[in-house]
Amino acid sequence: MTAACDGRRTRIGPHPDVRLAEGIVVRLPAMWVEPADAPAGSLDLWLQRGHIVSEYRPDPGFLRISVELLRDLPPGVLERSVNALGFETAPRRRLTRPYVPIPGGGGGDERWKARYFAWTQLGAWCSASCRAEHGHLFVKAGHRGRLQALERLRRLADPMLLRQGKARHLADLGRLWSALGRDAASYLRSAGRGLDRDHYAGQFEDLVRHHLVLVDDPEFRDRYVTGCEVIDVPRFRDDVRAWRAFVTSLARQLHVEGMKRRSNSLLFQRMRKAFAGVADDPFQDPSELVATLRGRWDTTLDVDGNGRDTLGRFMDAYHRDD
């Protein structure tokens, strides 16, 4: 315990005979305890500490309200009239429309993915140090618009603004009722001889409250605004075949980068620099590339006359070449 909290690389000596209970004796070998942020001592540990990014796709019904029809809306003039009011008609038994304006917005330059990440069978991979320094850039285009949409949703927590939003929705449904003509009651819920306003008002309030709960969750909010989900590489190194396939998939991507006329991958560029003068084409055979990286990970390099870095430390800094 003391060694684990010391913050330095610490050797714990062997304990040949540790008596746990009557008749139970264990022998503990010597071991080294290193800080969690110490440089990765192997290629596999470096990859394990990394992260996988994927596109986050929220529920398509978020910030949208659906109106269930009592029967299918036929294609033709009637459907076009409904579309002209701002309602989407696919499928034809459900109308949908955003109840909060969702601006296209700008923000987010997605070149970061090609620069900092390498494709693997699990998704796009980057190192832990890369995410620590550049994670704020991992944002899909349009994030300012998504942020504005959430701010507009939050305003509906104000009872007065909620009433105004509900009134606009009911007014739109009133226009829809008129557009549907004499058959309106066969498509929309009715009360007496008109639209069932209480039903649709309650539906609007319930939906907005549910979405307000979602937007108060930091995890949901971050994923929605950035458009990305970044997770740790799953811990499955004990599954030798699966881990080999994962590592090889990254090496195959580096092979593909090597065939491009100009690669934007900083990982590929730095690896090519590391092997300059050592191997003519280290990316030709993905399996050989993995074997070479594993075998040379702790080997000191002499890149640009600087022999202070091991291959592992040199590769870990790939994202600083930007």
Solvent accessible surface area in square Angstrom, and as a share of the most:
residue,aa,sasa,rsa
1,M,185,0.83
2,T,116,0.67
3,A,14,0.11
4,A,66,0.52
5,C,101,0.61
6,D,59,0.31
7,G,52,0.50
8,R,169,0.62
9,R,137,0.50
10,T,36,0.21
11,R,127,0.47
12,I,56,0.28
13,G,28,0.27
14,P,77,0.48
15,H,94,0.42
16,P,88,0.55
17,D,92,0.48
18,V,46,0.26
19,R,154,0.56
20,L,114,0.57
21,A,45,0.35
22,E,146,0.65
23,G,74,0.71
24,I,91,0.46
25,V,83,0.47
26,V,49,0.28
27,R,185,0.67
28,L,82,0.41
29,P,94,0.59
30,A,41,0.32
31,M,97,0.43
32,W,131,0.46
33,V,34,0.20
34,E,80,0.36
35,P,36,0.23
36,A,97,0.75
37,D,130,0.67
38,A,15,0.12
39,P,89,0.56
40,A,16,0.12
41,G,47,0.45
42,S,40,0.26
43,L,6,0.03
44,D,23,0.12
45,L,52,0.26
46,W,12,0.04
47,L,1,0.00
48,Q,6,0.03
49,R,71,0.26
50,G,0,0.00
51,H,20,0.09
52,I,6,0.03
53,V,4,0.02
54,S,56,0.36
55,E,76,0.34
56,Y,42,0.16
57,R,181,0.66
58,P,42,0.27
59,D,96,0.50
60,P,120,0.75
61,G,31,0.30
62,F,12,0.05
63,L,0,0.00
64,R,50,0.18
65,I,2,0.01
66,S,39,0.25
67,V,0,0.00
68,E,89,0.40
69,L,10,0.05
70,L,83,0.41
71,R,102,0.37
72,D,81,0.42
73,L,1,0.00
74,P,59,0.37
75,P,89,0.56
76,G,26,0.25
77,V,111,0.64
78,L,43,0.22
79,E,27,0.12
80,R,153,0.56
81,S,41,0.27
82,V,0,0.00
83,N,62,0.32
84,A,89,0.69
85,L,55,0.28
86,G,44,0.43
87,F,3,0.01
88,E,90,0.40
89,T,14,0.08
90,A,89,0.69
91,P,82,0.52
92,R,103,0.38
93,R,122,0.44
94,R,96,0.35
95,L,1,0.00
96,T,23,0.13
97,R,42,0.15
98,P,48,0.30
99,Y,24,0.09
100,V,5,0.03
101,P,87,0.55
102,I,77,0.39
103,P,40,0.25
104,G,68,0.65
105,G,46,0.45
106,G,37,0.35
107,G,16,0.15
108,G,30,0.29
109,D,75,0.39
110,E,73,0.33
111,R,174,0.64
112,W,13,0.05
113,K,83,0.35
114,A,53,0.41
115,R,54,0.20
116,Y,7,0.03
117,F,9,0.04
118,A,5,0.04
119,W,142,0.50
120,T,0,0.00
121,Q,87,0.39
122,L,71,0.35
123,G,18,0.17
124,A,11,0.08
125,W,0,0.00
126,C,0,0.00
127,S,0,0.00
128,A,40,0.31
129,S,26,0.17
130,C,0,0.00
131,R,92,0.34
132,A,89,0.69
133,E,73,0.33
134,H,30,0.13
135,G,26,0.25
136,H,135,0.60
137,L,75,0.37
138,F,8,0.03
139,V,19,0.11
140,K,48,0.20
141,A,55,0.43
142,G,13,0.12
143,H,42,0.19
144,R,136,0.50
145,G,0,0.00
146,R,45,0.17
147,L,79,0.39
148,Q,81,0.36
149,A,0,0.00
150,L,0,0.00
151,E,72,0.32
152,R,79,0.29
153,L,0,0.00
154,R,75,0.27
155,R,138,0.50
156,L,13,0.07
157,A,68,0.53
158,D,61,0.32
159,P,89,0.56
160,M,102,0.45
161,L,55,0.28
162,L,21,0.11
163,R,141,0.51
164,Q,80,0.36
165,G,6,0.06
166,K,38,0.16
167,A,55,0.43
168,R,142,0.52
169,H,2,0.01
170,L,12,0.06
171,A,44,0.34
172,D,19,0.10
173,L,0,0.00
174,G,29,0.27
175,R,128,0.47
176,L,0,0.00
177,W,49,0.17
178,S,85,0.55
179,A,37,0.29
180,L,9,0.05
181,G,40,0.38
182,R,247,0.90
183,D,76,0.39
184,A,2,0.02
185,A,53,0.41
186,S,41,0.27
187,Y,4,0.01
188,L,0,0.00
189,R,113,0.41
190,S,50,0.32
191,A,57,0.44
192,G,79,0.76
193,R,245,0.89
194,G,24,0.23
195,L,22,0.11
196,D,20,0.10
197,R,129,0.47
198,D,123,0.64
199,H,59,0.26
200,Y,3,0.01
201,A,16,0.12
202,G,30,0.29
203,Q,55,0.24
204,F,3,0.01
205,E,37,0.17
206,D,92,0.48
207,L,43,0.21
208,V,0,0.00
209,R,124,0.45
210,H,102,0.46
211,H,8,0.03
212,L,28,0.14
213,V,105,0.60
214,L,52,0.26
215,V,0,0.00
216,D,99,0.51
217,D,66,0.34
218,P,88,0.55
219,E,99,0.44
220,F,27,0.11
221,R,69,0.25
222,D,86,0.45
223,R,67,0.24
224,Y,16,0.06
225,V,19,0.11
226,T,26,0.15
227,G,6,0.06
228,C,9,0.05
229,E,44,0.20
230,V,33,0.19
231,I,81,0.41
232,D,96,0.50
233,V,3,0.02
234,P,62,0.39
235,R,202,0.74
236,F,43,0.18
237,R,97,0.35
238,D,144,0.74
239,D,77,0.40
240,V,95,0.55
241,R,193,0.71
242,A,33,0.26
243,W,14,0.05
244,R,130,0.47
245,A,44,0.34
246,F,0,0.00
247,V,4,0.02
248,T,23,0.13
249,S,8,0.05
250,L,10,0.05
251,A,2,0.02
252,R,147,0.54
253,Q,35,0.16
254,L,0,0.00
255,H,42,0.19
256,V,62,0.36
257,E,15,0.07
258,G,37,0.36
259,M,129,0.58
260,K,100,0.42
261,R,252,0.92
262,R,187,0.68
263,S,10,0.07
264,N,64,0.33
265,S,5,0.03
266,L,1,0.00
267,L,2,0.01
268,F,7,0.03
269,Q,53,0.24
270,R,29,0.11
271,M,3,0.01
272,R,133,0.49
273,K,93,0.40
274,A,5,0.04
275,F,5,0.02
276,A,73,0.57
277,G,91,0.87
278,V,74,0.43
279,A,41,0.32
280,D,157,0.81
281,D,80,0.42
282,P,23,0.14
283,F,10,0.04
284,Q,116,0.52
285,D,66,0.34
286,P,26,0.17
287,S,74,0.48
288,E,107,0.48
289,L,1,0.01
290,V,12,0.07
291,A,58,0.45
292,T,42,0.24
293,L,5,0.03
294,R,103,0.38
295,G,65,0.63
296,R,96,0.35
297,W,7,0.02
298,D,104,0.54
299,T,58,0.34
300,T,82,0.48
301,L,23,0.11
302,D,111,0.58
303,V,22,0.13
304,D,121,0.63
305,G,71,0.69
306,N,55,0.28
307,G,36,0.35
308,R,186,0.68
309,D,49,0.25
310,T,19,0.11
311,L,1,0.01
312,G,5,0.05
313,R,110,0.40
314,F,16,0.07
315,M,0,0.00
316,D,44,0.23
317,A,17,0.13
318,Y,0,0.00
319,H,0,0.00
320,R,144,0.53
321,D,62,0.32
322,D,100,0.52
